[in-house]
């Protein structure tokens, strides 16, 4: 670990650092001058973390003793680890709620009563709030109405964070994320290279999209702002994208016109019912909770509170950000 002098730089303890968003948070922390301790599983792919002077430790997030050692001496804990796809609501709650509770208790036990200058940030999701359309983007003071097991587990984890701990507590709710290191947009960009994209028929008309690198910078801005507390959405500076706007951004990224094919939602549900047992849950778009995500007016959020509290501004527009993702896919041989 690169540490020129003890306590020369604040230490951040980060879970989920080997993942797409977590690895970008690790990079953003380093860029902002933090030392970083990353909790990983023994089976985690660590390629986004290696060679960067990070402290990498194997941590069982269900173990109070292990978590107390993990948060020792940390000025901030960023809990980014979580389960985003599961076959049961119980699995979501075990992974996303229980780990949050164990980490919070570990912070209280380890930091003691004089921990007001330390911060705990939970990386949650717009799914914890529930759907919101372009005409009324989600805001932090809205009541939560999650519609999926994943969203309900994130909302329950948020409730734990808000119980009144002796340290500063924060929740970041990103919307859909894309960018280098993410595989979620790989099928879209593959099709867009050939001039096509798809939209699903139904009521959904808009969604917010944020580059993972910007979401990572938002997390770091929150823990670095002593006056920031509570829940925050993050956006890229605009109030969501229509299907046409997404197609235009895909075209900008690929340098060609992209046409849209409409797939009826009923047809997708029928295909999902037939293929789900055959894929053993391997295709996320076929999962029941993901299909529910398409049956709403939109997934749009308003990130103005974050900007006002921290001065955060997104660096990446959708078109150039997707172009960066496309270049990354080429470099990695994913296309």
Residue pairs with C-beta under 8 A, 6 or more apart in sequence:
1 35
1 53
1 54
1 55
2 53
3 9
3 35
9 33
9 34
9 35
10 33
10 34
10 35
10 75
10 76
11 34
11 35
11 36
11 37
11 73
11 74
11 75
11 76
12 29
12 34
12 35
12 36
12 37
12 74
12 75
12 76
12 77
12 78
12 223
13 37
13 39
13 70
13 71
13 74
13 76
13 77
13 78
14 22
14 25
14 26
14 29
14 36
14 37
14 38
14 39
14 77
14 78
14 80
15 22
15 38
15 39
15 59
15 61
15 77
15 78
15 79
15 80
15 81
15 99
15 103
16 22
16 39
16 79
16 80
16 81
16 82
16 123
17 23
17 25
17 26
17 36
17 38
17 39
17 40
17 49
17 54
17 56
17 80
18 38
18 40
18 41
18 44
18 45
18 46
18 48
18 49
19 80
19 81
20 177
20 179
20 181
20 182
20 183
20 212
21 80
21 123
21 174
21 177
21 212
21 215
21 216
22 38
22 80
22 81
23 48
23 49
23 181
24 179
24 181
24 212
24 213
24 215
24 216
25 78
25 80
25 123
25 216
25 219
25 220
26 36
26 38
26 48
26 49
26 52
26 54
27 52
27 213
27 216
28 213
28 216
28 217
28 219
28 220
29 36
29 78
29 220
30 36
30 52
30 53
30 54
32 220
32 224
34 76
34 220
35 55
36 54
36 55
37 54
37 55
37 56
37 57
37 70
37 74
38 49
38 54
38 55
38 56
38 57
39 57
39 58
39 59
39 61
39 70
39 81
40 46
40 49
40 56
40 57
40 58
40 59
41 58
42 58
46 56
48 181
49 56
57 70
59 66
59 67
59 70
60 66
61 67
61 81
61 99
61 102
61 103
62 98
62 99
62 102
63 102
64 102
64 105
64 106
64 109
67 102
67 103
67 105
67 106
68 106
68 109
68 110
70 106
71 77
71 103
71 106
71 107
71 110
71 111
72 110
74 118
75 117
75 118
75 119
76 118
76 119
76 120
76 121
76 223
77 103
77 107
77 118
77 119
77 120
77 121
78 121
78 123
78 219
78 223
79 99
79 100
79 103
79 120
79 121
79 122
79 123
80 123
80 219
81 99
82 95
82 96
82 99
82 123
82 154
83 91
83 92
83 95
83 96
83 150
83 153
84 150
85 150
85 281
85 284
85 287
86 92
86 95
86 149
86 150
87 281
88 149
89 149
89 152
89 153
92 149
92 150
92 152
92 153
93 149
93 152
93 153
93 156
95 153
96 150
96 153
96 154
96 156
96 157
97 153
97 156
97 157
97 160
100 122
100 157
100 160
100 161
101 160
103 120
104 120
104 160
104 161
104 165
107 115
107 118
107 120
107 165
107 167
108 115
108 165
108 166
108 167
111 118
111 166
111 167
112 166
113 166
114 166
115 166
115 167
116 166
116 167
116 168
117 168
117 226
118 167
118 168
119 167
119 168
119 169
119 170
119 222
119 223
120 161
120 165
120 167
120 168
120 169
120 170
121 169
121 170
121 171
121 172
121 219
121 222
121 223
122 157
122 158
122 161
122 169
122 170
122 171
122 172
123 172
123 174
123 219
124 154
124 155
124 157
124 158
124 171
124 172
124 173
124 231
125 150
125 151
125 154
125 173
125 174
126 132
126 138
126 173
126 174
126 175
126 176
126 208
126 233
126 299
126 301
127 146
127 148
127 150
127 151
127 154
127 293
128 144
128 146
128 151
128 154
128 155
128 157
128 158
128 173
129 138
129 142
129 144
129 145
129 146
129 151
129 155
129 173
129 233
129 301
130 138
130 144
130 145
130 146
130 147
130 151
131 145
131 147
131 296
131 297
131 298
131 299
132 138
132 142
132 297
132 298
132 299
132 300
132 301
133 205
133 206
133 296
133 297
133 298
133 300
134 205
134 206
134 239
134 240
134 242
134 297
134 298
134 300
135 297
137 208
137 235
137 239
137 240
137 300
137 301
137 302
138 233
138 300
138 301
138 302
139 233
139 301
139 302
139 305
140 230
140 231
140 232
140 233
140 305
144 155
144 158
146 152
146 154
146 155
147 292
147 293
147 296
148 289
148 290
148 292
148 293
149 289
150 289
158 171
158 231
161 169
161 170
161 171
162 169
162 171
168 226
168 228
168 229
169 229
169 230
170 222
170 223
170 228
170 229
170 230
170 231
170 232
171 230
171 231
171 232
172 215
172 218
172 219
172 222
172 232
172 234
173 231
173 232
173 233
173 234
173 301
174 210
174 215
174 218
174 233
174 234
175 207
175 208
175 209
175 210
175 233
175 234
175 235
175 299
175 300
175 301
176 184
176 207
176 208
176 209
176 210
176 299
177 184
177 209
177 210
177 211
177 212
177 215
178 184
178 185
178 209
178 210
178 211
178 212
178 321
178 322
178 325
179 211
179 212
179 213
179 316
179 321
179 324
179 325
179 328
180 212
180 213
180 324
180 325
180 327
180 328
181 212
181 328
182 212
182 325
183 334
185 322
185 325
186 329
186 334
186 335
188 197
188 250
189 250
189 253
189 254
189 322
189 325
189 326
189 329
189 335
190 335
191 197
191 198
192 250
192 251
192 253
192 254
192 258
193 254
193 256
193 326
193 335
195 256
195 257
195 258
195 259
196 258
196 259
196 260
196 261
197 246
197 247
197 250
197 258
197 259
197 260
197 261
198 260
198 261
198 262
198 263
199 243
199 260
199 261
199 262
199 263
200 262
200 263
200 264
200 265
200 268
200 294
201 262
201 263
201 264
201 265
201 266
202 265
202 294
202 295
203 295
203 296
203 297
204 294
204 295
204 296
204 297
204 298
204 299
205 242
205 243
205 297
205 298
206 240
206 241
206 242
206 297
206 298
206 299
206 300
207 240
207 241
207 246
207 298
207 299
207 300
208 235
208 236
208 239
208 240
208 241
208 299
208 300
208 301
209 236
209 240
209 241
209 246
209 318
210 234
210 235
210 236
210 314
211 236
211 314
211 315
211 316
211 318
211 321
211 324
213 315
213 316
214 234
214 236
214 314
214 315
214 316
215 234
217 312
217 315
218 232
218 234
218 303
218 306
218 310
218 312
221 228
221 306
221 310
221 311
221 312
222 228
222 232
222 306
222 309
222 310
224 310
225 309
225 310
227 309
228 309
228 310
232 303
232 305
232 306
232 309
233 301
233 302
233 303
233 305
233 306
234 301
234 303
234 306
234 312
234 314
235 301
235 302
235 303
235 314
236 303
236 314
236 316
236 317
236 318
237 303
237 313
237 314
239 300
239 302
240 298
240 300
240 301
241 249
241 318
243 260
244 260
245 318
246 318
247 258
247 259
247 260
248 258
248 319
249 318
249 319
249 322
250 258
250 322
251 257
251 258
252 319
252 320
252 322
252 323
253 319
253 320
253 322
253 323
253 325
253 326
254 323
254 326
265 291
265 294
265 295
268 285
268 291
268 294
269 291
271 286
272 285
272 286
272 287
272 288
272 291
275 283
275 286
276 286
276 287
279 286
281 287
284 290
285 291
293 299
303 312
306 312
307 313
316 324
326 335
329 335
